[in-house]
Structures are given as C-alpha cells and as structure tokens.
Amino acid sequence: MTNIKSIILKILVALIIIQFIFAINNVTMAAGWDDILNSAGNFLETGKKPSASGLNPSNVKSTVDDIYNILFTLGVAITVIVGGALGIKFMMASAEDKAKVKESLVPYVVGCVVIYGAFGIWRLAITIFSALS
C-alpha cells in the first residue's frame, strides 16, 4: 500500500513540476520603466478627476453605515443567544457541569470583547477619516 502511495506522490510531483515549466514559458509582455511610469501617471491623473471614480461619498457612507448596522445587530444577536444558552446551561447543570460551563465562559467573554472592540474601532476609524476629508 505504501508503494502505491509513493508512486502516486511521485506522479503528482512530476505533474506539478511540468506545470511550473509550462507556466514559466508563458511569459507575457515585459514593460520598460517609461511604460510603467506613464501608466502610473495616467492612473494617478484618472483618480484625481472627481467623475472618474464614479463614487458618490454620500452613497459610500450610507452603504458603510448599512453594513455596520447589519453586522453590529448580528453580533449583538449572537452574543445574546449564546449568553442566554450558557446561562440556561449553568442554571440547569450539576456541580461538575457548572465547572464546564464556567470554562466555556472565557472564550465567550473574549469573543464579546473582540466583537464589540472591532465595531468600536470601525466606528472610530470612520469618524476620524470622515473628519479628515
């Protein structure tokens, strides 16, 4: 059985090496420094035009606010449901099971801190960056 695995492994390695050889030969066009710098300049000039981006700041803000509200509501719902389930487990458990529930409270509290901390950082970043612009 190990001999068959060894043969299959050798075949797979050979196929991967062949794939890399063919991928290396499919080199596309190489650009010179002048082409790269001209493309970068065109990219920057296009970004400076207000209509070029197609983004309306009020639409972006409303979309980001919608995403924030949906994710925050989902995070609150999950923490309330999991916290309620752990509370019910704790109330109904025996002494040994209560110790197991207490052990599972540590990841729950850490998760709550991560969820609410992430949303707090997000809201802080949005507030700071919107004040800068």
N, C-alpha and C positions, 0 to 999 in steps of 0.2 A: 504493500500500500504506500509506503514512503517512497518507493522507487517511482511510482506513478506521479506522486506529488512533486517529486524532484524534476521529472520530465516536463510536467505542466508548468512548473515555475521557470524552467529554462526556456520553454517556448514563449511564455509571456514576456520574459526579459528580452528575448531576441526580437519579439514584435515591437516592444517599446523602443528598443534601440533603432530598429528600422524606421519607426515613425519619426523619431528625432532626426534621423539622417534626411528623410524626405522633407521634413519641416524646415530644416536649415537651408536646403537648396531652394526653397520657395521664397527667396528674399525679394522684397518689393523694392520700390524706388527709394534711393537714398538722396536726401536733400542736402544742399550745401548750407553754409552759415547764412549767406544772404537770403536764401529762401526761407529759412527758419525765422530770421529776424523780421523779414517782410510780413510773414504770416502772423507773427506775434504782434507787430504794429497794427495790422488790419484788425486783429481780434480786439485789441485794446480800443481802437477807434470805434469799432462797432458797439462795444459796451458803453461808450460814453454818450452815444445817442439815446435820448430818452425813449423814443419809439422802437428802438431796435430790440430791446429786451422783451417787449410785449407784456411786461408785468406791471400791474397796477398796485401800488403799495397798499391801498385800502383793501383790495381783494386778497392780497397775501396775508395781511393782518387778520382779516376775518376768517380766512382758511386756517391759519395757525391757531387762532382762538378756538375755532370749532374742534380742531384736533386735540388741543389742550383740554377742553371741557369734556370731550368724549373719553379720552384716556384717564383723566382725573376721576370722572364718575365711575368708570370701570374699575379703577384702582380702589376707590372707596368701597364699592360694592363687594369686591373680592375680599378686602380686609375685614369688612363687617361679617360676611358669610363665614369665612374661615375662623374669625374670632368667636362668632356665635357657636360654631360647631365645636371648637375647642372648649368653650365654656360649658356647653351641654355635656361633653365627654367628661370634663372634670367633675361636674356635679353628680353624674351617674356612676363614676368609676369607684373601684375599691381603692384601698390604700396603695397597693402596688401599681395599679393602673394610673393613679393620680401622679405618681412619680414619672411615668412615661409621658403623660400629658404635659407636665412641667418641663420635661426635656424638649418637647416639641414647641414650647412657647418661645424658646430662644430664637430659632430660625424665623418664627412668626414676627417677633418684635424687630429683628434685624430687617426682615422683608418690609415691614411697615416703615421703618426709618429710611430704607432705600427708596421706596415708592414716594413717600412724601418729600424726602430730600431731593429726589430727582425733579419732581414737579416744582418745588421751591426754587431750585437752581434754574430750571427752564424759565419760570416766570421772572426771576431776577435778570437773567440774560436778555429776555425780550424787553424788559423795562429799560435796561441800560442801553441796549443797542438802538431802541427806538428813540431814546433821548439824544443819542449821538447823531442820528441822521436828520 
